[in-house]
Amino acid sequence: MLLTIREASEWATDYINKDVTPSNIAYLIQYGRIKKIQQNGTTLVHKADLIEYYESILNKRRIDWKKRLGDDLNWSLSFEHVKEAETTKHVHRLHPYKGKFIPQLVEYFLDDHTDNFKKEAYFGKGEIILDPFCGSGTALIQANELGIHAIGVDISTFNAMMTNVKVDKHDLVNLYTEIGNITRSLNHYVYKSGVNEFDAKLIKELNKFNDIYFPPHEFKRQVRLGNIDQKEYGNQKEKDFLITYQNIVNLYNIDLNIQAGSDKFIDKWYLPSIRSEIFYALDLIEKVENTDTKKILKIILSRTARTCRATTHADLATLKFPVTTTYYCSKHGKVCKPLFSIINWWKHYSKDTVKRLAEFDKLRTNTHQLCLIGDSRTIDIFNELAKENKVFSELAKSKKIRGIFSSPPYVGLIDYHEQHAYAYDLFNFERKDELEIGPLSKGQGKEARDSYIQGISDVLINCKKFLADNYDILLVANDKFNIYPIIAEKSGMIINNRYKRPVLNRTEKDKGAYSETIFHLKGKV
């Protein structure tokens, strides 16, 4: 079967579950990776050649990773052919969250199938599972899809709110109405401020500049050929446009004052016009009478606020310093600008949220899911559950919790409260950073590892009180320090099995060979 370059890029994107551009296909032709077919002046390629090329690449990676990580690496658990739309399906992408596992991994271990690798089913429909490190609620959401009840616990107030918004049943008509009311008011507020007129003028001038100095495809091609030093050229053009930028800022009297000395995240990382709109929207949200709708609106606002921080596109995940001017963007290969209004992202995320909640409604089962706010080392799960849902509490007390599926924090990797610092500022939630287990701020030294071992062990010891006698615990971890055997011993458990999987789609820039292990723990006989 013959494909045009554009058709080949679309096919390849779907086949390898990664963005493959027409330029990528042209590169493969240019360097003889695939054969070029010329027909009636049109360049075509054979689909079979593409399959052979990509399979050779994928097989090479599998072989290389197994050499580095061990032959016990189970490649089927990489889920490499699962599209991103599936790994971020429905409510899973309601709000960004670092350090979550993909739903397909959860589903694999929660459902009742067996195979050559997973030789026993751990959980069944109608049973109850626990996630003591609930995070963004992936385990609870997948439990709902599979007809399994689930309890989550998280020290973070924001995480609990986010999870409960995802799993709860909502009045979407009321939500749609309130979104409309807020959007109309926000539109009027932005119009009166004049920032939209300024932004339109800036975008117009920026587009004209980029069309001249960063023509699509051609600029990137010249960089690839080595005819342009991207860094030097980009920095110079960034300086060239700054004169135009400053003139437009002065013309519209735009305030660029970032309050760098403030203790509050919202002051340090947002331009004044953005801060003003965020607080205006928040004031409207606080006036909404339906408390459930109010929580969803806060999630939408939080998602919007995260996107609108004053940073470059390349540094959105790891903030470096506030950006208040136009800048050369290596990610997009042109001069980009900071955001001056939240209105477009508010509209986009509002629409997306309603859509995702409606999609999940079609899949949800009639089961209970709830995330409790608390410290999993000490929380009395059944008593706290009774305060929130008496029916679920009685069910849990009578059936007991069948087991645990969770991904504990990794040692010294993420400061979980800090990743949503803007939300804590906005909603005045109490931060409990000092209760985090294994935060980035404590590093990965011996003292940090010892503290982590004690923390995870304390969680398992406490949670055992609420589990059925023959419990199963599955913990997802990259145990590069080999501390989970120690954790199991301190918790009075044994590691019954290990399932090792390659992690292909990491958010970090490091794309090297990386694996994680799903530890299956049981109580000592």
C-alpha positions as CSV (number, residue, x, y, z in Angstrom):
1,M,0.0,0.0,0.0
2,L,1.4,3.4,-1.0
3,L,1.0,6.5,1.2
4,T,1.7,10.2,0.6
5,I,4.1,11.8,3.1
6,R,1.3,13.3,5.0
7,E,-0.7,10.0,5.1
8,A,2.6,8.2,6.2
9,S,3.0,10.7,9.1
10,E,-0.6,10.2,10.2
11,W,-0.2,6.4,10.0
12,A,3.1,6.4,11.8
13,T,1.8,8.6,14.6
14,D,-1.0,6.1,15.2
15,Y,1.3,3.1,14.9
16,I,4.0,4.1,17.4
17,N,1.7,6.3,19.6
18,K,4.0,9.3,19.1
19,D,3.8,12.4,17.0
20,V,5.5,11.8,13.6
21,T,5.5,14.8,11.4
22,P,5.7,15.0,7.6
23,S,9.3,16.4,8.1
24,N,10.2,13.2,10.0
25,I,9.0,11.0,7.1
26,A,10.9,13.3,4.7
27,Y,14.0,12.8,6.8
28,L,13.7,9.0,6.6
29,I,13.5,9.3,2.8
30,Q,16.4,11.7,2.5
31,Y,18.7,9.4,4.5
32,G,17.6,6.2,2.9
33,R,15.8,4.7,5.9
34,I,12.7,4.0,3.6
35,K,12.4,3.9,-0.1
36,K,11.1,6.8,-2.1
37,I,8.4,6.2,-4.8
38,Q,7.8,9.0,-7.4
39,Q,4.4,8.8,-9.0
40,N,2.9,11.6,-11.2
41,G,5.1,14.1,-9.5
42,T,4.0,13.0,-6.0
43,T,6.4,11.4,-3.4
44,L,5.0,8.2,-2.0
45,V,6.3,5.5,0.4
46,H,5.4,1.9,1.0
47,K,3.5,1.1,4.2
48,A,5.4,-2.1,4.4
49,D,8.7,-0.2,4.5
50,L,7.4,2.0,7.3
51,I,6.4,-1.1,9.3
52,E,9.8,-2.7,8.8
53,Y,11.6,0.5,9.9
54,Y,9.6,1.2,13.0
55,E,9.5,-2.5,14.1
56,S,13.3,-2.6,13.8
57,I,13.6,0.5,15.9
58,L,11.1,-0.8,18.5
59,N,12.8,-4.3,18.6
60,K,16.2,-2.7,19.0
61,R,15.0,-0.7,22.0
62,R,13.5,-3.8,23.6
63,I,16.7,-5.8,23.2
64,D,18.8,-2.8,24.4
65,W,16.6,-2.2,27.4
66,K,16.6,-5.9,28.4
67,K,20.4,-5.9,28.3
68,R,20.5,-2.9,30.6
69,L,17.6,-3.7,32.9
70,G,17.5,-7.5,32.9
71,D,15.7,-10.3,31.1
72,D,12.9,-10.3,33.7
73,L,11.6,-7.1,32.1
74,N,8.0,-7.7,30.9
75,W,7.6,-5.7,27.7
76,S,3.8,-6.3,27.5
77,L,3.5,-4.1,30.6
78,S,5.0,-1.2,28.7
79,F,1.7,-0.6,26.9
80,E,3.8,0.9,24.1
81,H,1.0,0.6,21.5
82,V,-1.7,2.3,23.8
83,K,-2.5,5.7,22.4
84,E,-2.0,8.8,24.5
85,A,-5.8,9.5,24.2
86,E,-6.3,6.2,26.1
87,T,-3.6,6.8,28.8
88,T,-5.3,10.2,29.5
89,K,-8.9,9.1,28.8
90,H,-11.9,10.9,30.4
91,V,-11.3,12.2,33.9
92,H,-7.7,11.1,34.1
93,R,-6.7,14.3,32.4
94,L,-8.9,16.6,34.4
95,H,-5.9,18.2,35.9
96,P,-2.1,17.8,35.5
97,Y,-0.3,15.8,38.2
98,K,3.3,14.6,38.4
99,G,4.1,11.0,39.4
100,K,0.9,9.2,38.4
101,F,0.7,5.8,36.8
102,I,-1.2,5.1,33.6
103,P,-4.7,3.6,34.0
104,Q,-3.9,0.6,31.9
105,L,-1.3,-0.6,34.5
106,V,-3.9,-0.2,37.2
107,E,-6.5,-2.0,35.2
108,Y,-4.2,-4.9,34.4
109,F,-3.7,-5.7,38.1
110,L,-7.2,-4.8,39.4
111,D,-9.2,-6.9,36.9
112,D,-9.8,-10.6,37.2
113,H,-8.0,-11.9,34.2
114,T,-4.9,-14.1,34.4
115,D,-2.1,-14.7,31.8
116,N,1.4,-16.2,31.6
117,F,2.7,-13.3,33.7
118,K,-0.1,-12.6,36.1
119,K,-1.0,-16.1,37.2
120,E,-3.7,-15.1,39.8
121,A,-6.4,-12.5,40.1
122,Y,-6.0,-10.4,43.2
123,F,-9.3,-8.5,43.3
124,G,-12.9,-9.1,42.1
125,K,-16.0,-7.1,41.5
126,G,-17.8,-5.9,44.6
127,E,-14.6,-6.1,46.7
128,I,-12.9,-3.0,48.3
129,I,-9.4,-1.8,47.6
130,L,-7.3,0.9,49.3
131,D,-4.8,3.4,47.9
132,P,-3.1,5.0,50.9
133,F,-1.1,7.3,48.5
134,C,-4.1,8.4,46.4
135,G,-2.5,11.2,44.5
136,S,-4.7,12.1,41.5
137,G,-7.0,9.1,42.0
138,T,-6.1,6.8,39.1
139,A,-6.6,3.7,41.2
140,L,-10.1,4.8,42.4
141,I,-11.2,5.8,38.9
142,Q,-10.2,2.4,37.4
143,A,-11.7,0.6,40.4
144,N,-15.0,2.3,39.6
145,E,-14.8,1.2,35.9
146,L,-14.2,-2.4,37.0
147,G,-17.0,-2.5,39.6
148,I,-14.7,-2.4,42.6
149,H,-15.2,-0.2,45.6
150,A,-12.2,1.9,46.6
151,I,-10.9,4.1,49.4
152,G,-8.1,6.6,48.9
153,V,-6.1,8.5,51.5
154,D,-3.9,11.5,50.9
155,I,-2.2,14.1,53.1
156,S,-2.9,16.7,50.4
157,T,-6.2,18.6,50.6
158,F,-5.9,19.5,47.0
159,N,-5.3,15.9,45.9
160,A,-8.3,14.7,47.8
161,M,-10.5,17.4,46.2
162,M,-9.2,16.6,42.7
163,T,-9.8,12.9,43.2
164,N,-13.3,13.2,44.6
165,V,-14.3,15.6,41.8
166,K,-13.1,12.9,39.3
167,V,-15.0,10.0,40.9
168,D,-18.2,11.7,42.2
169,K,-21.4,11.9,40.2
170,H,-22.3,15.5,39.3
171,D,-25.1,17.7,38.1
172,L,-23.6,18.6,34.7
173,V,-26.5,20.8,33.8
174,N,-25.9,23.0,36.8
175,L,-22.1,23.0,36.1
176,Y,-22.7,24.0,32.5
177,T,-25.0,26.9,33.6
178,E,-22.5,28.2,36.2
179,I,-19.6,28.0,33.7
180,G,-21.7,30.1,31.3
181,N,-22.4,32.7,34.0
182,I,-18.8,33.0,35.0
183,T,-17.5,33.0,31.4
184,R,-19.8,35.9,30.5
185,S,-18.7,37.9,33.5
186,L,-15.0,37.1,32.9
187,N,-15.3,38.1,29.2
188,H,-16.7,41.5,30.2
189,Y,-14.0,42.0,32.8
190,V,-11.2,41.2,30.3
191,Y,-12.8,43.5,27.7
192,K,-13.0,46.4,30.1
193,S,-9.3,45.9,31.2
194,G,-8.2,46.4,27.6
195,V,-5.7,43.5,27.9
196,N,-7.4,41.6,25.0
197,E,-6.8,44.6,22.6
198,F,-3.1,44.7,23.7
199,D,-2.8,40.9,23.3
200,A,-4.3,41.0,19.8
201,K,-1.9,43.7,18.7
202,L,1.1,41.8,20.2
203,I,0.1,38.6,18.4
204,K,-0.3,40.4,15.1
205,E,3.2,41.9,15.3
206,L,4.7,38.7,16.6
207,N,3.2,36.6,13.7
208,K,4.6,39.1,11.1
209,F,8.0,38.9,12.8
210,N,8.0,35.1,13.0
211,D,6.9,34.7,9.4
212,I,9.9,36.7,8.2
213,Y,12.6,35.3,10.5
214,F,11.3,31.8,11.5
215,P,9.4,30.5,8.4
216,P,7.7,27.2,9.3
217,H,9.7,24.0,8.2
218,E,12.4,26.0,6.5
219,F,13.9,27.4,9.7
220,K,14.0,24.0,11.4
221,R,15.4,22.5,8.2
222,Q,18.3,25.0,8.1
223,V,19.0,24.3,11.8
224,R,19.1,20.6,11.1
225,L,21.5,21.2,8.2
226,G,23.8,23.2,10.4
227,N,23.3,26.4,8.4
228,I,21.9,28.2,11.4
229,D,23.1,28.2,15.0
230,Q,19.7,28.0,16.7
231,K,20.8,29.4,20.1
232,E,22.7,32.3,18.7
233,Y,20.2,33.2,16.0
234,G,17.2,32.8,18.4
235,N,18.8,35.0,21.1
236,Q,19.5,37.7,18.5
237,K,16.0,37.7,17.1
238,E,14.6,37.7,20.6
239,K,16.5,40.9,21.3
240,D,15.4,42.4,18.0
241,F,11.7,41.9,18.8
242,L,12.0,43.3,22.3
243,I,11.9,46.9,21.0
244,T,8.5,46.3,19.3
245,Y,7.3,44.5,22.4
246,Q,8.2,47.3,24.7
247,N,6.6,49.9,22.5
248,I,3.3,47.9,22.5
249,V,3.5,47.5,26.3
250,N,4.0,51.3,26.7
251,L,1.2,52.1,24.2
252,Y,-1.3,50.1,26.3
253,N,0.2,50.8,29.7
254,I,0.5,47.2,30.6
255,D,1.8,46.4,34.1
256,L,4.6,43.8,34.0
257,N,5.4,43.9,37.8
258,I,6.2,40.4,39.2
259,Q,6.4,40.4,43.0
260,A,9.5,38.4,43.2
261,G,10.1,39.0,46.9
262,S,6.7,37.7,48.0
263,D,6.3,34.5,49.9
264,K,3.2,33.6,47.9
265,F,3.5,31.6,44.7
266,I,0.6,33.5,43.1
267,D,2.6,36.8,43.4
268,K,5.9,35.5,42.1
269,W,4.7,33.5,39.1
270,Y,1.9,35.5,37.5
271,L,1.7,38.8,35.6
272,P,-0.6,41.4,37.2
273,S,-3.3,41.0,34.5
274,I,-3.4,37.2,35.0
275,R,-3.5,37.6,38.8
276,S,-6.4,40.0,38.5
277,E,-8.5,37.7,36.3
278,I,-7.8,34.7,38.4
279,F,-9.0,36.4,41.6
280,Y,-12.0,37.8,39.8
281,A,-13.0,34.3,38.6
282,L,-12.4,32.9,42.1
283,D,-14.7,35.5,43.6
284,L,-17.4,34.4,41.1
285,I,-16.8,30.8,42.0
286,E,-17.1,31.4,45.7
287,K,-20.6,32.8,45.1
288,V,-21.8,29.6,43.5
289,E,-24.4,27.9,45.8
290,N,-24.0,24.3,44.7
291,T,-20.9,23.1,46.7
292,D,-20.3,20.2,44.4
293,T,-20.3,22.4,41.3
294,K,-18.0,24.9,43.2
295,K,-15.4,22.2,43.6
296,I,-15.4,21.4,39.9
297,L,-15.0,25.1,39.1
298,K,-12.1,25.3,41.4
299,I,-10.4,22.4,39.6
300,I,-11.0,24.2,36.3
301,L,-9.5,27.4,37.7
302,S,-6.5,25.6,39.1
303,R,-5.8,23.9,35.8
304,T,-6.1,27.3,34.1
305,A,-3.8,29.0,36.6
306,R,-1.2,26.3,36.1
307,T,-1.1,26.9,32.4
308,C,-1.0,30.7,32.8
309,R,2.2,30.9,34.9
310,A,4.8,33.4,33.7
311,T,7.3,31.0,32.3
312,T,8.5,29.7,29.0
313,H,6.8,26.8,27.2
314,A,9.9,24.7,27.6
315,D,10.0,25.3,31.4
316,L,6.3,24.8,32.2
317,A,6.9,21.5,34.1
318,T,10.0,22.7,36.0
319,L,9.9,26.5,36.7
320,K,13.2,28.3,36.4
321,F,12.5,32.0,36.6
322,P,9.5,34.3,35.8
323,V,9.2,35.5,32.2
324,T,7.6,38.9,31.6
325,T,8.8,39.6,28.0
326,T,8.7,37.9,24.6
327,Y,11.4,35.2,24.2
328,Y,12.9,32.8,21.8
329,C,11.2,29.5,22.3
330,S,13.4,26.4,21.4
331,K,10.3,24.2,21.8
332,H,8.4,26.0,19.0
333,G,11.3,27.4,17.0
334,K,10.1,31.0,17.0
335,V,9.7,34.0,19.3
336,C,6.8,33.4,21.8
337,K,5.1,35.5,24.4
338,P,3.9,35.1,28.0
339,L,0.2,34.9,28.7
340,F,-1.6,38.1,29.7
341,S,-5.2,36.7,30.1
342,I,-6.7,33.5,31.3
343,I,-9.9,33.8,29.3
344,N,-9.0,31.4,26.4
345,W,-7.7,28.7,28.6
346,W,-10.6,29.1,31.0
347,K,-13.0,28.5,28.1
348,H,-10.9,25.6,26.8
349,Y,-10.6,23.8,30.1
350,S,-14.3,24.4,31.0
351,K,-15.4,22.7,27.9
352,D,-12.9,19.9,28.3
353,T,-13.9,19.3,31.9
354,V,-17.6,19.0,31.1
355,K,-16.8,16.6,28.2
356,R,-14.6,14.4,30.3
357,L,-17.0,14.1,33.2
358,A,-19.8,13.2,30.8
359,E,-17.5,10.5,29.2
360,F,-16.8,9.0,32.6
361,D,-20.5,9.0,33.5
362,K,-21.1,6.5,30.6
363,L,-18.6,4.1,32.1
364,R,-19.1,4.4,35.8
365,T,-20.5,1.5,37.9
366,N,-22.7,1.7,40.9
367,T,-19.8,1.4,43.4
368,H,-18.4,3.6,46.2
369,Q,-15.1,5.6,45.8
370,L,-13.9,8.2,48.2
371,C,-10.6,9.9,49.0
372,L,-10.1,10.8,52.6
373,I,-7.7,13.6,53.8
374,G,-5.3,12.2,56.3
375,D,-1.9,10.7,57.1
376,S,-1.9,7.0,56.1
377,R,0.5,6.3,58.9
378,T,-2.1,7.1,61.6
379,I,-5.5,7.5,60.1
380,D,-8.5,5.5,61.4
381,I,-9.9,4.7,58.0
382,F,-13.3,3.3,59.1
383,N,-14.0,6.1,61.5
384,E,-13.0,8.8,59.0
385,L,-15.1,7.0,56.3
386,A,-18.1,7.0,58.5
387,K,-18.0,10.8,58.7
388,E,-18.2,11.1,55.0
389,N,-20.3,8.1,53.8
390,K,-22.0,6.0,56.4
391,V,-23.3,3.4,53.9
392,F,-19.8,2.9,52.5
393,S,-18.4,2.8,56.1
394,E,-20.7,0.0,57.1
395,L,-19.9,-2.0,53.9
396,A,-16.2,-1.6,54.6
397,K,-16.5,-2.7,58.2
398,S,-18.4,-5.8,57.3
399,K,-16.4,-6.9,54.2
400,K,-13.0,-5.5,55.2
401,I,-10.6,-4.1,52.6
402,R,-9.4,-6.8,50.3
403,G,-6.1,-5.3,49.6
404,I,-4.0,-2.3,48.4
405,F,-3.0,-1.1,45.0
406,S,-0.8,2.0,45.1
407,S,2.2,3.9,43.9
408,P,4.0,5.3,46.9
409,P,6.1,8.4,46.4
410,Y,9.7,7.8,45.2
411,V,12.6,8.8,47.4
412,G,13.6,12.5,46.8
413,L,11.7,12.9,43.5
414,I,8.7,15.2,44.0
415,D,7.6,17.8,46.5
416,Y,3.9,17.0,46.2
417,H,2.5,20.1,47.8
418,E,4.8,22.4,45.9
419,Q,3.6,21.1,42.5
420,H,0.2,22.7,43.2
421,A,1.4,25.7,45.2
422,Y,-0.8,28.0,43.2
423,A,-3.9,26.0,44.2
424,Y,-3.0,26.2,47.9
425,D,-2.5,30.0,47.6
426,L,-5.8,30.4,45.7
427,F,-8.0,28.3,47.9
428,N,-6.3,28.9,51.3
429,F,-5.8,25.2,51.8
430,E,-3.5,24.1,54.7
431,R,-0.2,22.8,53.5
432,K,1.3,19.8,55.3
433,D,4.6,19.5,53.5
434,E,6.3,18.3,56.7
435,L,4.1,15.1,56.6
436,E,5.2,14.1,53.0
437,I,7.1,10.9,52.8
438,G,10.3,11.0,50.6
439,P,9.9,14.6,49.3
440,L,12.4,16.1,46.9
441,S,13.4,18.7,49.5
442,K,15.0,16.0,51.7
443,G,17.1,14.5,48.9
444,Q,18.1,10.9,48.5
445,G,20.9,10.5,51.1
446,K,21.0,7.8,53.8
447,E,19.0,9.9,56.3
448,A,16.3,10.5,53.6
449,R,16.2,6.8,52.7
450,D,15.9,5.7,56.3
451,S,13.1,8.2,56.9
452,Y,11.4,6.9,53.8
453,I,11.7,3.3,54.9
454,Q,10.1,4.1,58.2
455,G,7.4,6.2,56.7
456,I,6.2,3.5,54.1
457,S,6.5,0.8,56.8
458,D,4.3,2.8,59.2
459,V,1.7,3.2,56.4
460,L,1.6,-0.5,55.8
461,I,1.4,-1.4,59.5
462,N,-1.4,1.0,60.0
463,C,-3.4,0.0,56.9
464,K,-3.1,-3.7,57.9
465,K,-5.6,-3.1,60.6
466,F,-8.3,-2.5,58.1
467,L,-7.5,-5.3,55.6
468,A,-8.9,-8.8,55.2
469,D,-6.8,-11.6,56.6
470,N,-5.5,-13.0,53.3
471,Y,-4.8,-9.5,51.9
472,D,-2.8,-8.7,48.7
473,I,-0.8,-5.6,48.5
474,L,0.6,-4.3,45.1
475,L,3.0,-1.4,45.2
476,V,4.5,0.3,42.1
477,A,8.0,1.6,42.7
478,N,11.4,2.1,41.0
479,D,13.4,0.6,43.9
480,K,16.9,1.7,42.8
481,F,18.0,1.7,46.4
482,N,16.7,-1.8,47.1
483,I,14.8,-0.7,50.1
484,Y,11.5,-2.5,49.6
485,P,12.7,-5.8,51.0
486,I,13.6,-3.8,54.2
487,I,10.1,-2.2,54.1
488,A,8.4,-5.6,53.7
489,E,10.4,-7.0,56.7
490,K,9.7,-4.0,58.9
491,S,6.0,-4.2,58.0
492,G,5.7,-7.9,58.9
493,M,5.3,-8.9,55.3
494,I,7.0,-10.9,52.6
495,I,7.5,-10.0,48.9
496,N,5.6,-12.8,47.2
497,N,6.3,-11.7,43.7
498,R,7.9,-9.0,41.6
499,Y,6.5,-7.7,38.2
500,K,9.1,-5.6,36.3
501,R,8.0,-3.3,33.5
502,P,9.7,-0.8,31.2
503,V,8.5,2.8,31.5
504,L,8.5,4.3,28.1
505,N,6.5,7.6,28.3
506,R,8.2,9.5,31.0
507,T,7.6,13.2,31.5
508,E,11.3,13.9,32.3
509,K,13.7,14.9,29.6
510,D,15.7,11.8,30.4
511,K,14.5,9.1,27.9
512,G,17.0,6.5,28.9
513,A,16.3,2.9,29.9
514,Y,14.0,3.0,33.0
515,S,11.9,0.4,34.8
516,E,9.6,0.1,37.7
517,T,8.6,-2.9,39.8
518,I,5.2,-3.9,41.0
519,F,5.9,-5.6,44.4
520,H,3.3,-8.1,45.5
521,L,3.3,-8.3,49.3
522,K,1.6,-10.8,51.6
523,G,1.4,-11.2,55.3
524,K,3.8,-13.6,57.0
525,V,2.3,-16.9,57.7
